[in-house]
Amino acid sequence: MRKIGIMGGTFDPIHYGHLVTAGEARWQFGLSEVIFVPNRHPPHKEPGEVSDPEHRYLMTILATVTNAHFTVSRIEIDRPGPSYTIDTIRELRRTRPEDDL
């Protein structure tokens, strides 16, 4: 069983602080992987307050591509409506039953 961390956020824009936090969490908790999950529409923001979800997703890929322990998920980008963490966790558990999230 692999230990997996989940780093959710708006990432508008993703920055060094996000990457350092994810890297430290991976090291401190012995994680095999950290999945970055950019959200489609944060429930606490009004429409138009954040950049296009696809742009934020691509920025996250560009920022994480050099770290083999970082991956980026489209799970919230592809799901319509506001992004809630509980829905994402449920979906990840359903699709990754072999992993310890």
Secondary structure, DSSP 8 states (H G I E B T S, - for coil): -EEEEEEEE--TT--HHHHHHHHHHHHHHT-SEEEEEE-SS-TTS-TTSS--HHHHHHHHHHHHTT-TTEEE--TTTSS-S---HHHHHHHHHHH-TTEE-
